[in-house]
Amino acid sequence: MHRAFWMEPIKGKRKMPLRVLAKRLLKLLFPYKWVIVGLSVVTILSSLVSLAQPYLMKLAVDEGIGSHNMNVLLWASVFYLACVAAFWLFDYIRSFYFQWMGSKFIYELREKLFNHIVSLPHSFFTGVRVGDLIARVMSDCERVQDVFVSGLVAVAGDIVILAGSFIIMFSLNAELALVTLLVIPAMVFATYLFTTRFRRVFMKVRQKTSELTTKVQESVSGVREIQAFAKEDRSLREFKKVSAEALEARVEATKTFSVYIPLMDIILAAGSALVIWYGGIMVVGGRTTIGVLLAFLAYTSRFFRPIFTLVSMYNLVQEALVALERIFEVLDVKPETEDTAETIELEEVKGHIVFEDVWFSYDKTTPVLRGVSFEVKPGEKLAIVGPTGAGKTTLVYLICKFYNPDKGRILVDGIDLRRVVRKSLRRFIGYVPQDTILFPGTVKDNIRIGKPDATDEKVVEVCKKLRIHHIIESLPQGYDTDIGEFGKRLSAGQRQLISIARALLKNPPILILDEAMSNVDPATEATVKRALEVLMEGRTTIIIAHRLTLARDADQILVLEDGQVVERGSHEELMAKKGIYYKLYTTQMGLESK
């Protein structure tokens, strides 16, 4: 049983302290520090010219119109127009670089996350839902970018507007400014009431969106099975249920916003009405001027809007912190084997493999391999057979350094794999799995995956050597045939032949065949077996075999049971012993003959 790295949807409050999240976020933003500084400066300048406009309007009314001074009126109008033009210019620069930096940030964050995901061990993927992982890479990264890249820089401008409006209002008329501040407690109280609800609905929306993504991915991937078992109606019911729950969560969030935003607008309107009423009384009483009142109305809007934005930002930050923690949850999963400063690059491999008393368990408590020892010399073939769950595939994982053994040593050409850089080792290993994974593209593209720089001629040469050139040429566009997603336009046998050609083109000194014949149909079995024989020539080959016809010709056969080597020898030697291998072989041959 593989150790699972299951990531539960985050519910309730965050698990990671805010200080830790902030520190890690700053580390992500550090490469953009000068862009952020530049944008902050532009945003502040934009805010300053915005603050100048109401004051210029006050000058035009009181000093220009009120005093019949056409010169003041003219220059106030000119400067007002200049401020509008400058605001437009600064806003254009800010918008452009916001988009540029945001796009670059989300690109690099997704790349970092994706690069980490593909380095994680198999046990991680046995416990995680694909849809949830997709949601973390896509929507969670986007939410972090929206709030912490674009949003937080905009906060600088909001603070300048807020502080500037406050100072100018008090300088114009302190009494009217104090009246304006009476609205703030109502805004803060209303936001406080909604804060807890916002956090809950945001978390629910992200969780249900993740579940919906998972359901779509699972249904599309398993559409053949759904159709084969006539489960379309059941699948649709399940989809409708998850989709309805996601819709319900989204509607709940929308309803919350639909109450909160109009409520804040009413409070803002109340603030403006209060300024008009009280300011009007002051104008009538000769305690202030019409120009000051008009300026106050403009500054009131400028003063309250940043408060509304900053308070609303708190709720958006809560949602973004949840998304950020979900991203760090994935990034914090450690690979089972990590390269260190002490690990070395393999420059050349001959293929001499030695297991010395190797013990291994996925959960560190229940051993899957118990004291396994064997040696495979360069060019030899070792077959590993045994019942399901005996530990055969685990041996493959250890050879590929997906994991390190708990005890004992694995040596390649005399070098302990703990001391070897993973990628340098895997460059010298060819792998033909039971379930061949093909990628969207052509036959030629998929054969070249192990050696992207191989020429078309080399690809054809390899296929001719395997005697499968005519099979590929018989496809609709030959080597340029589009195989569809996961190679679904090809038969299981054709997919396996492409996997074998891929391994031969790579030309590795070590070859691993993991149940390479188990899914092959009888029509292509002989072709696949012949291709495998060509592939194995002159290579150290580890054969994980359920169908023992491939194991029969190995130089050495290991029989695993419950993680231990219970028999070893050649086919003839093991048949003579009439032990476990004898029973497996005779049973299988008897069934196949029938």
TIVO-102447 format. One record per residue (C-alpha): residue in one letter; z, x, y. Coordinates in steps of 0.05 Angstrom, whole numbers, padded with zeros to 5 digits, always signed. Last residue first. Example, Ala and Ser with C-alpha at 12.3 -4.5 7.8 and 13.67 -1.06 7.14 Angstrom:
<sites>
s+00143+00273-00021;a+00156+00246-00090;
</sites>
This chain:
<sites>
k-00457-00138-00492;s-00475-00064-00485;e-00440-00062-00417;l-00376-00092-00445;g-00374-00043-00503;m-00389+00016-00456;q-00331-00006-00412;t-00282-00014-00469;t-00303+00051-00501;y-00295+00089-00435;l-00228+00060-00415;k-00199+00068-00484;y-00223+00140-00490;y-00197+00156-00421;i-00128+00130-00439;g-00122+00169-00503;k-00171+00182-00560;k-00160+00257-00555;a-00232+00270-00578;m-00259+00227-00521;l-00219+00269-00473;e-00248+00334-00498;e-00319+00308-00499;h-00315+00281-00428;s-00285+00346-00403;g-00211+00355-00392;r-00151+00322-00359;e-00101+00269-00378;v-00038+00238-00347;v-00048+00263-00276;q+00004+00223-00236;g-00002+00172-00181;d+00014+00112-00225;e-00041+00132-00273;l-00094+00184-00258;v-00143+00211-00309;l-00175+00275-00286;i-00244+00294-00311;q-00274+00364-00308;d-00345+00391-00309;a-00371+00321-00295;d-00427+00291-00338;r-00387+00231-00362;a-00361+00213-00293;l-00425+00179-00271;t-00429+00136-00334;l-00355+00121-00323;r-00365+00062-00276;h-00298+00062-00239;a-00309+00132-00213;i-00282+00172-00156;i-00327+00233-00161;i-00307+00297-00124;t-00367+00343-00119;t-00371+00417-00103;r-00445+00424-00089;g-00501+00460-00126;e-00537+00396-00146;m-00496+00335-00129;l-00549+00302-00085;v-00603+00307-00139;e-00556+00273-00188;l-00539+00221-00137;a-00612+00204-00128;r-00621+00195-00203;k-00560+00149-00205;v-00587+00108-00146;t-00655+00100-00178;a-00625+00081-00246;e-00579+00030-00213;t-00635-00002-00171;a-00650-00064-00213;p-00579-00066-00242;d-00548-00080-00173;v-00506-00026-00140;n-00437-00046-00117;s-00397+00001-00163;m-00444+00060-00162;a-00414+00102-00105;e-00342+00088-00127;d-00322+00142-00076;l-00371+00199-00083;i-00344+00259-00044;l-00388+00320-00032;i-00367+00389-00010;p-00419+00442+00010;p-00451+00394+00059;n-00527+00384+00067;k-00523+00334+00125;l-00592+00309+00102;l-00563+00300+00032;a-00506+00256+00057;r-00552+00211+00098;a-00600+00205+00039;i-00542+00182-00004;s-00521+00130+00048;i-00593+00106+00054;l-00595+00098-00022;q-00531+00058-00019;r-00560+00010+00032;q-00622+00000-00012;g-00578-00016-00072;a-00536-00066-00033;s-00600-00100-00010;l-00626-00092+00060;r-00630-00141+00119;k-00554-00140+00124;g-00554-00067+00145;f-00487-00073+00181;e-00523-00112+00236;g-00598-00111+00226;i-00638-00060+00186;d-00693-00050+00238;t-00750-00018+00200;d-00774+00047+00232;y-00771+00086+00166;g-00820+00037+00135;q-00838-00019+00183;p-00837-00077+00133;l-00801-00037+00078;s-00846-00008+00023;e-00843+00060+00057;i-00768+00062+00045;i-00777+00050-00030;h-00835+00100-00033;h-00792+00154-00002;i-00736+00143-00053;r-00750+00203-00097;l-00687+00239-00074;k-00730+00299-00054;k-00778+00251-00021;c-00721+00221+00019;v-00699+00290+00042;e-00770+00309+00063;v-00778+00244+00101;v-00715+00258+00142;k-00737+00330+00153;e-00805+00306+00179;d-00772+00257+00227;t-00732+00315+00256;a-00658+00326+00247;d-00618+00331+00312;p-00572+00272+00295;k-00546+00305+00231;g-00494+00260+00197;i-00523+00198+00231;r-00595+00217+00214;i-00602+00170+00155;n-00579+00112+00199;d-00630+00127+00254;k-00687+00132+00203;v-00670+00064+00172;t-00672+00034+00242;g-00618+00010+00288;p-00552-00028+00282;f-00503+00013+00241;l-00495+00021+00166;i-00429+00023+00130;t-00436+00033+00055;d-00382-00001+00014;q-00366+00045-00044;p-00369+00106-00001;v-00416+00166-00001;y-00382+00222+00038;g-00409+00291+00054;i-00358+00343+00075;f-00371+00408+00113;r-00368+00379+00183;r-00305+00343+00160;l-00266+00409+00160;s-00285+00428+00231;k-00267+00358+00254;r-00197+00362+00224;v-00177+00430+00252;v-00147+00469+00193;r-00076+00497+00185;r-00049+00436+00148;l-00111+00443+00104;d-00081+00506+00072;i-00136+00558+00068;g-00155+00588+00000;d-00227+00565+00002;v-00201+00495+00014;l-00127+00489-00004;i-00083+00428-00010;r-00009+00443-00013;g+00055+00412-00040;k+00100+00360-00008;d+00090+00302+00040;p+00014+00313+00038;n-00023+00311+00104;y-00064+00250+00121;f-00136+00233+00142;k-00147+00305+00122;c-00214+00292+00086;i-00184+00320+00022;l-00122+00277+00034;y-00162+00214+00043;v-00202+00228-00020;l-00138+00236-00060;t-00114+00169-00033;t-00178+00139-00061;k-00155+00157-00132;g-00082+00137-00125;a-00072+00096-00188;g-00078+00030-00151;t-00136+00005-00193;p-00137+00038-00261;g-00158+00110-00273;v-00214+00159-00261;i-00223+00222-00221;a-00287+00261-00235;l-00292+00335-00215;k-00360+00367-00209;e-00366+00442-00199;g-00409+00478-00147;p-00352+00518-00118;k-00290+00515-00163;v-00248+00453-00170;e-00174+00463-00183;f-00120+00413-00202;s-00048+00393-00186;v-00018+00325-00172;g+00058+00324-00167;r+00066+00250-00156;l+00014+00213-00113;v+00029+00143-00086;p+00103+00158-00076;t+00145+00100-00048;t+00191+00122+00010;k+00150+00157+00063;d+00111+00092+00077;y+00043+00120+00059;s+00069+00165+00004;f+00045+00234-00019;w+00063+00289-00068;v+00017+00348-00083;d+00039+00399-00135;e-00017+00448-00115;f-00085+00417-00104;v-00141+00468-00101;i-00212+00461-00074;h-00265+00517-00073;g-00324+00489-00033;k-00358+00549-00002;v-00339+00532+00069;e-00360+00568+00133;e-00335+00569+00205;l-00271+00530+00194;e-00234+00523+00260;i-00160+00539+00260;t-00096+00500+00271;e-00038+00536+00306;a-00050+00506+00375;t-00044+00437+00343;d-00091+00387+00310;e-00058+00322+00291;t-00054+00289+00223;e-00028+00218+00215;p-00058+00201+00283;k-00005+00176+00331;v-00002+00105+00357;d+00019+00113+00430;l-00051+00099+00456;v-00050+00031+00421;e+00016+00009+00452;f-00006+00041+00517;i-00061-00011+00523;r-00014-00069+00507;e+00034-00041+00559;l-00020-00041+00611;a-00039-00113+00596;v+00034-00135+00603;l+00038-00095+00667;a-00025-00130+00692;e+00007-00198+00682;q+00069-00178+00720;v+00026-00146+00774;l-00011-00212+00782;n+00056-00247+00794;y+00078-00195+00845;m+00010-00198+00878;s+00024-00271+00896;v+00082-00247+00939;l+00040-00193+00970;t-00018-00240+00983;f+00026-00295+01014;i+00062-00244+01057;p-00006-00214+01075;r-00030-00284+01096;f+00032-00300+01137;f+00024-00247+01191;r-00051-00253+01201;s-00046-00328+01206;t+00012-00322+01254;y-00026-00268+01292;a-00083-00317+01306;l-00035-00372+01329;f+00004-00321+01370;a-00060-00298+01406;l-00074-00370+01425;l-00002-00379+01450;v-00005-00313+01489;g-00070-00334+01522;i-00041-00402+01540;t+00016-00367+01576;t+00091-00364+01566;r+00157-00391+01596;g+00121-00438+01644;g+00155-00499+01615;v+00089-00529+01593;v+00071-00462+01559;m+00140-00459+01526;i+00134-00531+01500;g+00064-00513+01473;g+00093-00452+01438;y+00145-00495+01403;w+00093-00545+01379;i+00035-00497+01366;v+00081-00445+01332;l+00113-00499+01288;a+00045-00525+01269;s+00023-00454+01249;g+00085-00446+01206;a+00076-00514+01174;a+00004-00495+01158;l+00030-00433+01123;i+00081-00476+01084;i+00026-00525+01065;d-00019-00468+01043;m+00038-00441+01000;l+00045-00508+00966;p-00030-00513+00958;i-00028-00445+00921;y+00032-00461+00876;v+00011-00529+00850;s-00059-00512+00829;f-00034-00444+00805;t+00013-00477+00756;k-00041-00526+00735;t-00090-00468+00724;a-00040-00431+00680;e-00027-00494+00639;v-00103-00506+00634;r-00112-00435+00608;a-00058-00443+00556;e-00087-00510+00534;l-00156-00480+00530;a-00131-00423+00486;e-00095-00474+00442;a-00158-00516+00438;s-00199-00455+00419;v-00149-00438+00363;k-00152-00510+00336;k-00227-00516+00346;f-00239-00452+00308;e-00196-00475+00250;r-00233-00542+00248;l-00300-00505+00251;s-00281-00461+00193;r-00260-00522+00153;d-00326-00556+00168;e-00367-00494+00151;k-00330-00482+00086;a-00390-00494+00040;f-00368-00435-00005;a-00434-00397+00006;q-00436-00418+00080;i-00367-00390+00096;e-00381-00328+00053;r-00445-00316+00091;v-00411-00326+00158;g-00357-00275+00144;s-00370-00228+00202;v-00385-00285+00250;s-00322-00323+00229;e-00276-00261+00233;q-00302-00241+00302;v-00296-00312+00329;k-00225-00319+00302;t-00203-00252+00330;t-00231-00268+00399;l-00193-00335+00397;e-00128-00300+00378;s-00136-00250+00435;t-00148-00307+00484;k-00086-00342+00457;q-00043-00280+00469;r-00071-00267+00538;v-00062-00339+00561;k+00009-00342+00533;m+00028-00279+00570;f+00001-00307+00635;v+00036-00374+00624;r+00104-00341+00614;r+00100-00293+00673;f+00077-00348+00719;r+00133-00394+00698;t+00185-00341+00713;t+00156-00328+00782;f+00146-00401+00804;l+00215-00415+00832;y+00218-00347+00865;t+00151-00359+00899;a+00176-00424+00930;f+00240-00390+00954;v+00202-00332+00985;m+00154-00378+01022;a+00210-00424+01047;p+00250-00363+01070;i+00189-00339+01110;v+00178-00403+01152;l+00234-00388+01203;l+00198-00323+01221;t+00152-00360+01269;v+00211-00384+01311;l+00234-00312+01318;a+00165-00292+01343;l+00166-00349+01395;e+00231-00321+01423;a+00207-00249+01421;n+00144-00262+01462;l+00086-00213+01468;s+00123-00151+01443;f+00154-00191+01386;m+00085-00216+01365;i+00055-00146+01370;i+00109-00115+01326;f+00105-00169+01272;s+00029-00170+01272;g+00028-00094+01263;a+00078-00095+01206;l+00041-00150+01168;i-00029-00123+01182;v-00007-00052+01163;i+00026-00078+01099;d-00035-00118+01081;g-00080-00057+01091;a-00038-00015+01045;v-00037-00073+00994;a-00112-00068+00989;v-00102-00002+00953;l-00056-00037+00904;g-00106-00091+00887;s-00169-00051+00874;v-00140+00000+00826;f-00075-00030+00800;v-00094-00104+00800;d-00167-00110+00780;q-00167-00045+00739;v-00107-00066+00697;r-00139-00134+00685;e-00204-00102+00664;c-00169-00056+00614;d-00134-00117+00584;s-00199-00156+00580;m-00241-00105+00542;v-00204-00052+00501;r-00141-00094+00491;a-00182-00157+00474;i-00223-00118+00424;l-00159-00095+00389;d-00134-00166+00386;g-00200-00188+00356;v-00198-00133+00304;r-00129-00154+00279;v-00086-00094+00264;g-00049-00077+00199;t-00102-00048+00154;f-00134-00014+00214;f-00074+00031+00227;s-00070+00051+00154;h-00141+00079+00158;p-00117+00133+00206;l-00131+00135+00281;s-00185+00179+00312;v-00233+00120+00325;i-00179+00085+00365;h-00165+00146+00409;n-00238+00152+00430;f-00240+00077+00444;l-00178+00080+00488;k-00202+00141+00527;e-00272+00110+00535;r-00241+00044+00557;l-00200+00080+00609;e-00260+00121+00632;y-00304+00060+00642;i-00248+00020+00674;f-00235+00076+00724;k-00309+00087+00739;s-00320+00012+00752;g-00259+00008+00796;m-00277+00070+00835;w-00348+00045+00849;q-00327-00026+00864;f-00272-00005+00911;y-00320+00046+00941;f-00370-00008+00960;s-00318-00058+00984;r-00283-00007+01028;i-00347+00019+01059;y-00370-00052+01074;d-00302-00072+01101;f-00301-00012+01147;l-00370-00030+01174;w-00353-00104+01183;f-00287-00087+01218;a-00324-00039+01264;a-00374-00094+01282;v-00319-00144+01295;c-00280-00093+01336;a-00342-00077+01377;l-00352-00152+01391;y-00280-00157+01416;f-00290-00094+01457;v-00351-00125+01491;s-00315-00192+01502;a-00254-00157+01532;w-00300-00115+01575;l-00336-00177+01603;l-00273-00218+01614;v-00239-00159+01649;n-00299-00152+01695;m-00304-00227+01707;n-00233-00230+01735;h-00221-00304+01750;s-00146-00292+01739;g-00140-00344+01684;i-00209-00330+01656;g-00202-00254+01653;e-00129-00234+01652;d-00101-00294+01614;v-00159-00317+01571;a-00197-00251+01561;l-00132-00212+01553;k-00107-00260+01500;m-00174-00255+01462;l-00168-00179+01465;y-00099-00186+01434;p-00126-00231+01379;q-00180-00179+01362;a-00138-00116+01362;l-00102-00133+01296;s-00169-00136+01259;v-00187-00068+01288;l-00121-00041+01259;s-00132-00073+01191;s-00200-00041+01183;l-00170+00026+01202;i-00116+00016+01149;t-00168-00002+01097;v-00210+00059+01115;v-00148+00104+01109;s-00128+00072+01042;l-00198+00081+01016;g-00196+00155+01033;v-00128+00164+01000;i-00151+00126+00938;v-00214+00168+00934;w-00171+00230+00942;k-00124+00209+00886;y-00178+00187+00837;p-00161+00239+00783;f-00087+00218+00790;l-00099+00144+00772;l-00085+00152+00697;k-00024+00196+00711;l+00000+00144+00762;l-00004+00091+00707;r+00039+00134+00661;k+00093+00141+00714;a+00091+00067+00731;l+00097+00047+00658;v+00156+00093+00648;r+00192+00067+00711;l+00178-00005+00690;p+00213+00005+00624;m+00171-00010+00561;k+00191-00071+00521;r+00164-00122+00570;k+00195-00191+00575;g+00180-00251+00533;k+00124-00241+00483;i+00079-00182+00472;p+00030-00198+00415;e+00053-00159+00354;m+00019-00093+00340;w+00018-00077+00266;f+00013-00003+00249;a+00010-00014+00174;r+00031+00036+00122;h-00020+00030+00066;m+00000+00000+00000;
</sites>
